[in-house]
Amino acid sequence: MLDTAGNIGTQAYSFNVGTLSLTVTPPTLPSGTQGVAYNQSVGATGGSGSYSYSVTSGSLPAGLTLNPGTGAISGVPGATGQSIFTIQAIDTTNGNAGSRSYSLNIGSAGALTISPSTLPNGSNGTPYSQTLTTSAGSGPYTYTISGGALPAGLALSSGGAITGTPTGSGASSFTVRVTDSLGNAGTQLYNVNIGTALLAINPASLPAMINGRPYSQVVTASGGTGPYTYSISAGALPTGLVLNTSTGLISGTPTAAGASATFTVRALDSLGNTGLRAYTLTNRRDPALDAEVQGLIASQVATAQRFAATQMSNVGSHLEGLHGRLDPCSFNFSIAPPVDQTPRPYSDAYADITYGNPNQLYSPNTAYGSRGQFAPPQPDNAPSRRAPRKEACAADWASSMSIWTAGSFQFGSMTPSGAASNRFTTGGLTAGLDMRINERLIVGAAVGYGGDHADIGANGTSSDATSYSGTLYASFQPSGLLYVDTAIGYGSVGYQNKRFVSGDGSIASGKRTGSYWFSMLTASVEVSQDNIKIAPYVNANFISANFDGYAESGGSLALSYDAMSANSMSGAIGLRGSIDIENAHGVLSPNARIEYRQTRQMGYNQALYYSDLGAGSASTFTQAAISSGTETAAAGLRLRTPGGVTAEVEYSIMKGASSFLAQAVRAALHITF
């Protein structure tokens, strides 16, 4: 180097010309948030030695600076928005350089909202799980704890899930911060209390369900601070039931008959205190659908009706026998020609005959006008027919009374629709007193006793019953061929029931009482020719039975039954006939009948429930109205003695709907005095 004075100096230099071979990292910078400290470093690779950094174009966001020696971009952004700038890196050894253009966004600090605004409390030792979400901004979102601390045992993931099992108890306060891809941010302060297991859940046990029937039972928590939240923490509710998490109501309609479910109900209060209660809920069968129950109810109804029918049969058959005793001095039921009552010359020879007793001269049940075997001999020129003296008959008739008794024994079986089969044995005894009011009317009264045993199904279900009854009756002859018989009665009935419990095979027993009314009306036309008599007839019966409520004892699933009533009415048409055969002991009359009866069983409802569950669990067995027909054939034998004693026996067989088949034997004794 030469100055103006001619002095000269020299200096040796070494100069390196570098290349653009450096790589500036990272490729992008994270966004920042206004008012929130920002700190992010850039670096370089591909060179040697140390590096220096500078902004070669554009500018950093307001409030941020670049450290040329370290590449750190730091500061507190003072404004929002996007900044585009280029950072160059140069190595100090070879002069190699590199640069990278960046776009840095500074977002708003209050732009994002975290949901939910509050978190539920937790319980010590109980797994906890809650997820935070953000709806505004531009994802993805990043969640961090910016203040305070989570309860011990819990952790927050960057995706917003707070999970874990609390290991302590008490209150915790913490702030969650969320940022999006543009630097927008939001915070939410949370207070979570970790409670202890202090709550009590009641009741201690749940009543059983009835399959197919609505179920409703509330569990309640106490010992904490409401409101309470309920959940199933173990097991599962029976199929068809749900738990209301706010009220603790378990409700629905169970659908798995005979199944039981074990589950645990958890209650959580507002402070995170919790309580647990384990339950086992049994699903019982609907008793109204049980074939044994249905069969037992149907048997009780049928038994009361058989008691009434037995008394009506005994009384009705007796009334038929009274027809020959109405107006005994006249045989106006005959179709034979009228008696020739013209005075005969020889009449004085027999003036001492007591015509007041028709058995003395004529058998009242032999062919019209024929002389009975007990009549005194008559001369050869006597007429073939002669009526007793009217005045004497009237005198005897006016004081005529008689007592009688009849008994019947019936056995058979029936299978009501859907119910267990019913095999029954019924006996009935009737005793009565007749009084002749006039030549066309006989009235009387009778008392009755009945016993019945029924086996229902094949598992030991049975019913034993007894009955006492009283009956008023009358037989009326409004015209020569027509007879009208009627009766009305009332009876009480008591049952001793045993029921096979389908659920566990035990036997439940119970006593039931009841009563019944019955009435009958029969109209018949009796015609005879010589010693043969036939009588077509029509009949109508009505039975009304009432049953008191009762409760079973024994067995694990005893039932209670409400009071109920059952009515039936029937109508019949029939034909009976007899042949009178005189012999040394009186008149022997073989007889027979055929009958068709149509019965209308009115519908009835039996409300019943498991005794331990109470009336609120009541079910109803409903028997719809049924119409059915029964055919009866009977054959019998009657003996009438001259002393006014009548004995008879009859066998009958009945067949009808519902697989009904019954046989009966009836015997009767009538004594006139």
Protein Blocks (a to p, Z undefined) as FASTA:
>chain_A
ZZfkopacdddddddddddfbccddfbdcdddehiacddddddehiecjdddddfehjdd
ehiacdfknopacdjdfbecddddddddddfklopacddddddddddfklpccddfbdcd
ddehiacddddddfehjdddddddfehjddehiacdfkopacdjdfbecddddddddddf
kopacdddddddddddfbccddfbdcdddehiacddddddehiacddddddfehjddehi
acdfknopacdjdfbehiacddddddddfkopacdddddddddddfklpmklmmmmmmmm
mmmmmmmmmmmmmmmmmmmmmmmmgoklbcfkbcbdcddfbdcfklmmmmmpcfklmklm
pcfkbcehiacfkbccddfklcfbdcddfklmmmmmmmgccddddddddddddddehiac
dddddddddddddddfblmbccddddddddddddehjeopacddddddddddddddfbfk
lccdddddddddddddddddfknopacddddddddddddddddddddehjaccddddddd
dddddddddddeejjbbccdddddddddddddddddddddddfklccddddddddddddd
dddddddddfklojmlpccdddddddddddddddddddddfkopacdddddddddehhia
cddddddddddZZ
